[in-house]
Structure formats: C-alpha cells, structure tokens
Amino acid sequence: MSKRGWREIPIAGIPFLKSTEYHTGDWKVFRPVIDGEKCIKCGNCWVFCPDSAIEWDGDSVPEPNYDYCKGCGICAEECPVNAIEMVR
C-alpha cells in the first residue's frame, strides 16, 4: 500500500488507514488478556476492535496483537461471556 497525503485522495474517496501501518501499542496502560477456556469464539472482539489488533482465523481463540492494540477495552466490553480481562 503506497502512502499518500490526504490531498491526493480522490473526491469522495475514503482513506484506508489502519493501525497495522503504525506501531501504536506503546500507548496503552491496559492490555486485553483472553481466557481461552471462557472464549466461545464468537468473533465480537475481532469485529469491534477499532484498530484491527485482534488476530483471529475463525477456528482458534482470538489473540490480541500488542504491537497495535491501544488498550481501549472495546473488545472486553463486547465479549458476551466476559472472557477478556483488561490487565494493567
């Protein structure tokens, strides 16, 4: 993906920016820890993560990528079985 300035985006274009282009993991105070025993693999954490920092193949337990996770806690809030704990 080539890096372009905002002035080079076509009219009505939506910039495709995601945290995987920038290491932002050092910003966090809390980090999500997923309990594999409780996880039902629903994918809510993966869907709602605003930084695309949850890695999941659909079969295994999702894993946070701490290089990109900012520790916002949205994944823990969206988990229906409370399998994600935000740890300092």
C-alpha positions in Angstrom: 0.0 0.0 0.0 1.5 3.3 -1.0 1.4 6.2 1.4 -0.4 9.2 0.1 -1.2 12.5 1.6 -4.8 13.5 2.3 -4.7 16.0 -0.6 -4.1 13.1 -3.1 -7.3 11.2 -2.1 -9.9 11.4 -4.9 -13.0 13.4 -4.2 -15.4 11.3 -2.1 -12.6 8.9 -1.5 -12.2 7.3 1.9 -8.7 7.0 3.2 -7.8 3.4 4.1 -5.8 3.9 7.3 -5.5 1.2 10.0 -3.2 0.8 12.9 -1.3 -2.1 11.2 0.7 0.6 9.4 1.8 2.2 12.7 3.0 0.6 15.9 0.7 2.2 18.5 0.9 -0.5 21.2 3.2 1.6 23.4 0.3 4.0 24.1 -1.7 1.6 26.3 -1.9 1.3 30.0 -4.2 -1.7 30.0 -4.0 -4.7 27.7 -6.6 -7.3 26.9 -6.0 -10.9 28.0 -8.3 -13.5 26.5 -9.2 -16.6 28.6 -9.2 -19.5 26.2 -11.4 -21.6 28.5 -14.2 -19.0 28.6 -14.0 -17.8 24.9 -16.8 -19.1 22.7 -15.1 -17.8 19.5 -18.0 -15.5 18.6 -15.7 -13.0 17.0 -17.1 -9.9 18.6 -13.7 -8.8 19.8 -12.3 -9.1 16.3 -15.3 -7.3 14.7 -15.4 -4.4 17.1 -11.7 -3.7 17.5 -11.2 -0.2 16.1 -7.5 -0.9 15.4 -7.6 -4.3 13.7 -5.4 -5.5 16.6 -7.2 -8.8 17.2 -5.8 -11.7 15.1 -8.3 -14.5 14.5 -8.6 -17.2 11.9 -12.1 -18.3 12.9 -11.1 -21.6 14.4 -8.7 -20.8 17.2 -9.1 -18.4 20.2 -8.5 -14.8 19.1 -5.2 -13.2 20.0 -4.5 -9.5 20.6 -1.5 -8.2 18.7 0.0 -6.0 21.4 2.1 -4.1 18.8 -1.1 -2.4 17.6 -3.5 -2.7 20.5 -4.1 0.7 22.3 -5.8 -0.9 25.2 -9.2 0.8 24.7 -11.2 -2.1 26.2 -13.8 -2.2 23.5 -13.1 -5.9 22.9 -13.7 -6.7 26.6 -16.9 -4.6 26.6 -18.3 -6.5 23.6 -17.4 -10.0 24.8 -20.7 -11.7 25.7 -19.1 -14.2 28.1 -16.6 -11.9 29.8 -13.6 -13.9 28.5 -11.5 -10.8 28.1 -9.9 -9.0 31.1 -8.1 -5.7 30.8 -4.9 -6.1 32.7 -2.5 -3.3 33.8 
